[in-house]
Amino acid sequence: MSSLRLTVRRAVRPLALALAAGSLAALAGCVVAPVAPVAPGPYVVPPGVAYVAPAYPMPSVGFVWQYHPRYGWGWHHPVYGWHRGWR
């Protein structure tokens, strides 16, 4: 009976290690890089307006961090407009 337990333990240990390694590999791509501070760059900050860094990552390719006269700072795309539906 003890040899059967030993055999089962030896079989379960590699299986558990493979499952843990597979889980780690599957979840490795779920990490999001923190938001890097974005300087206003070529965009001119209007007088009397404080620059505010982005609070979340750029929604997609082509968006730039820009000032909106009514809502403040936000992501703007030259073709699709403001992120989150600002007008």
HUTA-V946756 format. One record per residue. N is the residue number from 1. PSI is psi as a letter, one per 40 degrees, with the letter a starting at -180 (NA if undefined). OMEGA is omega in whole degrees, -180 to 180 (NA if undefined). Layout:
N;PSI;OMEGA
N;PSI;OMEGA
//
This chain:
1;d;-179
2;d;178
3;d;177
4;d;177
5;d;-180
6;d;179
7;d;179
8;d;178
9;d;180
10;d;-180
11;d;-176
12;d;-176
13;d;177
14;d;178
15;d;179
16;d;178
17;d;179
18;d;178
19;d;179
20;d;179
21;d;178
22;d;177
23;d;179
24;d;180
25;d;-179
26;d;-177
27;e;-178
28;d;-179
29;e;-177
30;e;-177
31;h;178
32;h;179
33;i;179
34;i;-180
35;h;178
36;i;178
37;h;-179
38;h;178
39;i;-179
40;d;176
41;b;-176
42;e;-180
43;h;-179
44;h;178
45;h;179
46;i;180
47;h;179
48;e;-179
49;h;178
50;h;178
51;h;178
52;h;-180
53;i;179
54;i;180
55;e;180
56;i;-176
57;i;178
58;h;-175
59;d;-179
60;i;180
61;h;177
62;e;179
63;i;176
64;i;179
65;h;-172
66;i;-180
67;h;175
68;h;-175
69;d;-178
70;d;-173
71;e;-178
72;a;-176
73;i;178
74;i;-179
75;h;-180
76;h;177
77;h;-177
78;d;-179
79;d;-173
80;e;178
81;a;-174
82;i;175
83;i;-177
84;f;169
85;f;177
86;i;179
87;NA;NA
//
